[in-house]
């Protein structure tokens, strides 16, 4: 069996600690210079009712779901879910017909979807769906 360098190092560290535990009866601490990996478990952040009210107020004041997600350290879909539960109408990114024609022309000239999305301030997937719809 072939292991990657990272897995090999982890296995060697585990074997070393196991041998030390068996020899001394006391588990040894890992090398203090060893930098462990971050946990792959996601931290769940729950907003209380007051925080949700503040989030809705910030949205009404003009903040985007992306800005709110970053500020409150939650996923943008969670922001949208809070807004929908609060009965707040969701602003959808849109392009005027003139902007859509301009975007289609730029796309035909070779602009990437990502570049167009940045120009018009929307997600690349949304930009692509708008361009395909014409």
Secondary structure, DSSP 8 states (H G I E B T S, - for coil): ----HHHHHHHHHHHHHHHHHHHHSS-----TT------SS-------HHHHHHHHHHHHTT--HHHHHHHHTS-HHHHHHHHHHTT---------HHHHHHHHHHHHHT--HHHHHHHHTS-HHHHHHHHHT-
